Structure formats: structure tokens, C-alpha cells
């Protein structure tokens, strides 16, 4: 394995560590988003405006944090 490949792998592993750390810090938000992604797709449950706005806020927060950790434009 050449030096360039080793450097690329090292940087990718570092990014993964940062993303995992960020995800652990946002675990509650991620769990809520996961529940929203399933619960309201089936009959018998529905979301109101407040729930939708909360989900949107959490989604944006998690997305921004991940993009920052991956050095992507926000």
C-alpha cells in the first residue's frame, strides 16, 4: 500500500470517528427521527404541524453536524 492510500484511509477513519461521536451526542434526536420515519407512514397514526416542525429541526441539525464532520459545505 502506498503512502497516498495510507493517508486517505487514515483521514477516512478519522472522519468516521468524528461522525460516530457526533451521532452518539445526537442519539436522542436520531431516535426520534427514526420513530417519525416509521410511525407516521402507517394508518392509525398521524403527525401534526408541531411534530413535523420538530422533526424538520432535528433533521437539519443532524444533517449539518454530519456535513461539518465530513468537511462538506453546509
NUDRENPA-613183 format. One record per atom (N, C-alpha, C): x negated, y negated, z; atom name; residue number from 1. Coordinates in pm, 1 decimal. Layout:
         c1         c2         c3   atomo   num
          X          Y          Z      CA   NUM
...
//
This chain:
         c1         c2         c3   atomo   num
      -85.2      116.9        0.0       N     1
        0.0        0.0        0.0      CA     1
      -90.2     -123.7        0.0       C     1
      -62.7     -216.0      -92.0       N     2
     -149.5     -333.4      -99.1      CA     2
     -107.4     -440.0        2.6       C     2
     -191.4     -541.6       18.1       N     3
     -171.7     -644.8      120.0      CA     3
      -41.8     -722.8       99.0       C     3
       -5.1     -749.8      -24.3       N     4
      116.1     -824.7      -53.7      CA     4
      240.7     -747.5       -9.5       C     4
      242.1     -619.6      -37.1       N     5
      354.7     -534.7        3.4      CA     5
      363.1     -528.7      155.7       C     5
      248.4     -513.9      222.9       N     6
      246.4     -511.0      368.7      CA     6
      300.8     -641.5      427.2       C     6
      261.7     -754.1      368.0       N     7
      309.6     -883.3      415.6      CA     7
      460.6     -894.2      396.6       C     7
      510.1     -852.6      280.3       N     8
      653.0     -859.5      251.9      CA     8
      731.4     -775.2      352.7       C     8
      683.6     -655.4      380.1       N     9
      750.6     -566.1      475.2      CA     9
      749.1     -627.8      614.8       C     9
      637.1     -683.8      654.2       N    10
      625.8     -746.0      785.5      CA    10
      725.2     -861.0      800.8       C    10
      736.5     -944.8      698.3       N    11
      831.4    -1056.4      702.9      CA    11
      975.3    -1006.1      706.4       C    11
     1005.9     -905.3      628.9       N    12
     1141.6     -849.5      626.4      CA    12
     1177.0     -790.3      762.9       C    12
     1083.2     -720.4      825.1       N    13
     1107.9     -663.9      957.5      CA    13
     1130.1     -775.0     1060.0       C    13
     1053.7     -881.5     1049.7       N    14
     1072.2     -995.9     1139.7      CA    14
     1208.7    -1059.6     1123.1       C    14
     1252.6    -1073.3      999.2       N    15
     1385.9    -1128.3      973.1      CA    15
     1493.3    -1039.0     1033.1       C    15
     1476.6     -909.6     1020.2       N    16
     1574.4     -815.2     1074.3      CA    16
     1582.7     -826.9     1226.1       C    16
     1468.7     -840.8     1291.9       N    17
     1466.8     -856.8     1437.6      CA    17
     1544.6     -983.1     1476.4       C    17
     1522.6    -1091.5     1403.6       N    18
     1592.2    -1217.2     1433.8      CA    18
     1742.7    -1203.4     1412.9       C    18
     1782.9    -1139.7     1306.0       N    19
     1925.3    -1122.1     1277.9      CA    19
     1989.0    -1035.0     1385.6       C    19
     1921.1     -929.0     1426.0       N    20
     1976.7     -842.1     1531.8      CA    20
     1992.1     -918.7     1661.9       C    20
     1893.5    -1000.1     1694.8       N    21
     1900.2    -1080.0     1817.3      CA    21
     2018.9    -1176.2     1810.0       C    21
     2035.4    -1239.6     1696.9       N    22
     2145.9    -1333.0     1678.1      CA    22
     2279.6    -1259.8     1685.7       C    22
     2287.0    -1142.4     1628.8       N    23
     2411.3    -1064.6     1632.3      CA    23
     2445.5    -1022.6     1774.8       C    23
     2345.0     -985.0     1852.8       N    24
     2371.6     -949.1     1992.6      CA    24
     2425.8    -1070.4     2068.2       C    24
     2369.5    -1187.6     2040.2       N    25
     2413.8    -1309.4     2107.2      CA    25
     2556.0    -1345.2     2066.9       C    25
     2598.3    -1303.8     1948.9       N    26
     2731.6    -1336.6     1898.7      CA    26
     2823.8    -1215.2     1896.6       C    26
     2793.4    -1118.5     1979.6       N    27
     2867.8     -992.3     1978.3      CA    27
     3017.4    -1013.7     1997.1       C    27
     3056.1    -1099.9     2088.9       N    28
     3198.6    -1123.3     2113.9      CA    28
     3267.8    -1179.0     1988.9       C    28
     3202.8    -1274.0     1923.8       N    29
     3260.3    -1329.9     1801.6      CA    29
     3272.2    -1223.8     1693.3       C    29
     3168.2    -1142.7     1679.1       N    30
     3170.4    -1038.6     1576.7      CA    30
     3278.4     -934.2     1604.3       C    30
     3296.1     -897.7     1730.8       N    31
     3400.1     -800.5     1764.8      CA    31
     3538.7     -856.8     1735.5       C    31
     3557.8     -984.5     1765.5       N    32
     3686.3    -1046.4     1737.1      CA    32
     3712.2    -1050.5     1587.7       C    32
     3609.8    -1086.1     1510.9       N    33
     3626.3    -1088.0     1364.8      CA    33
     3657.4     -948.6     1311.5       C    33
     3592.5     -847.4     1367.6       N    34
     3618.8     -710.7     1324.4      CA    34
     3763.4     -672.5     1353.8       C    34
     3811.2     -710.8     1470.8       N    35
     3950.9     -680.6     1505.1      CA    35
     4046.5     -751.9     1409.4       C    35
     4016.1     -878.1     1377.8       N    36
     4100.3     -952.5     1283.6      CA    36
     4100.6     -885.6     1146.4       C    36
     3986.3     -834.8     1106.6       N    37
     3975.2     -779.8      971.1      CA    37
     4061.0     -655.6      952.9       C    37
     4095.0     -589.0     1062.1       N    38
     4175.1     -467.0     1053.8      CA    38
     4317.9     -489.4     1101.5       C    38
     4334.3     -550.1     1216.9       N    39
     4465.0     -556.6     1283.8      CA    39
     4573.7     -621.5     1200.0       C    39
     4540.6     -728.2     1133.7       N    40
     4645.0     -804.4     1065.1      CA    40
     4669.0     -760.7      921.5       C    40
     4606.6     -653.6      881.5       N    41
     4627.7     -600.9      746.0      CA    41
     4745.7     -505.8      740.4       C    41
     4795.0     -462.9      855.9       N    42
     4898.6     -361.3      860.8      CA    42
     5029.3     -419.3      913.9       C    42
     5139.9     -361.3      874.6       N    43
     5270.6     -408.1      925.1      CA    43
     5277.5     -400.3     1077.0       C    43
     5352.0     -491.9     1134.6       N    44
     5370.9     -491.0     1279.1      CA    44
     5284.5     -591.2     1352.5       C    44
     5186.2     -646.3     1287.2       N    45
     5100.6     -748.1     1348.9      CA    45
     5085.6     -863.4     1251.7       C    45
     5081.6     -982.1     1305.7       N    46
     5061.1    -1097.6     1218.6      CA    46
     4981.8    -1203.7     1293.8       C    46
     4914.3    -1284.8     1219.8       N    47
     4833.0    -1391.1     1278.0      CA    47
     4905.8    -1523.8     1263.1       C    47
     4887.8    -1608.7     1360.7       N    48
     4942.2    -1743.3     1347.7      CA    48
     4829.8    -1839.1     1307.0       C    48
     4862.8    -1963.9     1293.9       N    49
     4764.8    -2063.3     1248.3      CA    49
     4645.4    -2072.4     1343.8       C    49
     4671.4    -2071.9     1472.8       N    50
     4561.8    -2082.9     1570.7      CA    50
     4465.6    -1964.8     1561.6       C    50
     4518.9    -1845.4     1546.4       N    51
     4434.2    -1726.0     1533.5      CA    51
     4351.6    -1734.5     1405.6       C    51
     4413.5    -1776.8     1298.0       N    52
     4342.0    -1788.9     1170.7      CA    52
     4230.6    -1892.8     1179.7       C    52
     4257.4    -2004.8     1244.8       N    53
     4155.1    -2108.9     1258.5      CA    53
     4040.1    -2062.3     1347.9       C    53
     4071.2    -1986.9     1453.1       N    54
     3966.3    -1932.3     1539.0      CA    54
     3879.2    -1834.2     1460.9       C    54
     3941.3    -1746.1     1385.7       N    55
     3865.4    -1650.1     1304.3      CA    55
     3776.5    -1722.9     1204.7       C    55
     3829.8    -1826.8     1143.0       N    56
     3751.6    -1903.7     1045.1      CA    56
     3631.9    -1970.3     1113.3       C    56
     3652.6    -2024.4     1231.4       N    57
     3543.4    -2089.6     1305.5      CA    57
     3434.2    -1988.0     1341.0       C    57
     3474.0    -1870.9     1390.5       N    58
     3376.6    -1767.8     1425.6      CA    58
     3302.3    -1717.8     1302.0       C    58
     3375.4    -1697.1     1193.8       N    59
     3312.5    -1651.9     1069.0      CA    59
     3205.2    -1751.4     1026.5       C    59
     3240.0    -1879.2     1026.9       N    60
     3144.6    -1981.4      981.6      CA    60
     3023.5    -1986.0     1072.9       C    60
     3045.3    -1972.5     1202.4       N    61
     2935.9    -1974.6     1299.2      CA    61
     2840.1    -1857.9     1277.4       C    61
     2894.7    -1738.4     1263.0       N    62
     2811.5    -1619.3     1242.2      CA    62
     2739.2    -1628.1     1108.1       C    62
     2810.0    -1670.5     1004.6       N    63
     2750.3    -1682.5      870.7      CA    63
     2632.3    -1780.7      873.0       C    63
     2653.4    -1895.5      933.9       N    64
     2547.2    -1997.2      939.7      CA    64
     2426.2    -1944.9     1015.2       C    64
     2449.9    -1880.2     1128.8       N    65
     2338.7    -1826.6     1207.7      CA    65
     2259.3    -1723.0     1129.0       C    65
     2328.0    -1635.3     1059.8       N    66
     2258.7    -1533.2      980.3      CA    66
     2179.4    -1596.6      866.4       C    66
     2237.7    -1695.1      799.4       N    67
     2167.6    -1759.8      688.7      CA    67
     2043.6    -1834.3      738.0       C    67
     2052.1    -1895.5      855.8       N    68
     1935.7    -1963.5      913.2      CA    68
     1825.5    -1862.4      941.9       C    68
     1861.8    -1750.0     1003.5       N    69
     1762.3    -1648.2     1036.8      CA    69
     1697.8    -1588.1      911.8       C    69
     1772.3    -1584.3      803.2       N    70
     1718.8    -1528.6      677.9      CA    70
     1656.7    -1634.9      587.4       C    70
     1646.9    -1756.4      640.4       N    71
     1585.8    -1869.7      568.0      CA    71
     1658.8    -1898.0      435.7       C    71
     1791.7    -1890.4      442.2       N    72
     1874.6    -1920.4      326.1      CA    72
     1941.9    -2055.4      348.8       C    72
     1975.5    -2124.6      241.0       N    73
     2043.0    -2254.0      259.6      CA    73
     2179.0    -2235.0      327.4       C    73
     2212.5    -2327.8      413.7       N    74
     2341.2    -2321.8      481.2      CA    74
     2430.5    -2422.9      416.6       C    74
//
